[in-house]
Amino acid sequence: MARSGFLGDFLGNLYGRARWPIGGSDRRPISDLCLALLSAAGEVSGMRLASVIFDKYRKLTSGQKLAFFTFLNDALDVDGARVAALGRAYAADPSPGNFRALVHEAEPKRQELFRRLHQAPGATAEIVAARVDLLGMLKEHPELQRTDMDFVHLLRSWFNRGFLRIEQIDWNTSATLLEKIVAYEAVHEIHDWDELRRRLHPSDRRCFAFFHPSMPGEPLIFVEVALTQGVPGSIQALLEENRAVLRADEADTAVFYSISNCQRGLKGISFGNFLIKQVVSQLSRELPKLDTFVTLSPMPGLNRWLESLPADNAARRLLAGKANPAEAEALAARYLLEARRSDGFPQDPVARFHLGNGAIVHKVHAGADTSEHGMHQSSGMMVNYLYDRAQTERNHESFTAEQKIAASRAVRAKLRADRAAGTAKAAPKAAAEAPGG
């Protein structure tokens, strides 16, 4: 895969160097090595120590890794009393010196440790992998969330949008990377190479991924796109083995039907909104006739919500597979527009993602995903979110500031039908009406 631009070449060469030679075994405990790295003044000694720490970390048992993260969490934490004293001093005298002292003391020492560890070649991937270990400990050791916050703080800087590069994945991409696409696909499983070929090779299919120069062979996130005429309402039809292939220049609609995050260690670092916007821009340049950009998305929380309505006859019928399409779509509209968390945002995680990007709830479809997984999580229901570039910024602002959901007239009409049937309660917040239904 070709790198784009001088900066990409430079960073790729920088991060792609061979691992720093350790030059012998260092018998000190990993905690002592971390303290030594924090006190190391020279770049060369710092790089060597960082490489030794990573080498030692990889050999730790699960219990030893827990002890290591506990050390980071406690021994390298801030001194709350010291920070409070410096805060009072700064409030009394906001001088540059007091500000400098406050900022220095308010940053946990583990953040500086992570930055120094980042000197070692290959360090970014090592740190992302270490965070996977940490995430697995948080449920039983919630106090370690302090350290995880520092991971997130630094990873957001290191994986800034300016460092990411987009690449199109096609049938000529290396087999190693194609295998990773199969493994990381999180929405619609790819069962074999023939199925992968049907998603990448035809003229009406596209796949794009984000990469970081420090992890050149590892996709961070990828999106699969179908080029169609009109807005589809069934994943079965979209992925049908014997479907008629459309010439790309005949398409008027781009459908984002699968978005998969690939690196668990980057949980909480958002790439999807940037990827969708860049793909929309790139496809618009390549195919000027495209005028509609939609998703075909699952509703992963729908059945759990239905199960929370034991007295609702329509909900019981949908869970039992006995609801008619109109009834099912009316329930789906109610779920998307009215099922909220305590903070006012939608219960459905996919809805939060697309609505947060400024999309519109465009259409809901019964019988759209009849796979075992689709029936289990959403009784076969799917939804199109429409990305209308003229409205995304306004929709984003209304959603993030006031939790208002932009929805088409068609979806709002289904919600009114649901209310008329006497099965819905009044919405806590009205959905913002938007054209496009």
Buried (B, 14 or more C-beta within 10 A) or exposed (E): BEBEEEEBEEBBEEBBEEEBEBEEEBEBBBBEBBBBBBEBEEEEEBBBBBBBBBBBBEEBEEEBBBBBBBBBBEEBBBEEEEBEBBBEBBEEEEEEEBBEBBEEBBBBBBBBBBEBBBBBBBBBBBBBBBBEBBBBBBEEBEEBEBBBEBBBEBBEEBBEEEBBBBBBBEBEBEEEBBEBBBEBBEBBEBEEEEBBBBBBEBEBBBBBBBBBBBBBEBBBBBBBBBBBEEBBBBBBEBBEEEBEEBEBEEBBBBBBBBBBBBBEBBBEBBBBBBBBBBBBEBBBEEBEEBEBBBBBBBBBBBBEBBEEBEEBEBBBBBBEEEBEEEBBBBBBBBBBBBBBEEEEBBBBEBBBBBBBBBBBBBBBBBBBBEEEEBBEBBBBBBBBBBBBEEBBEBBBEBBEEEBBBBBBEBBBBBBEBBBEBEBBEEBEEEBBEBEBB
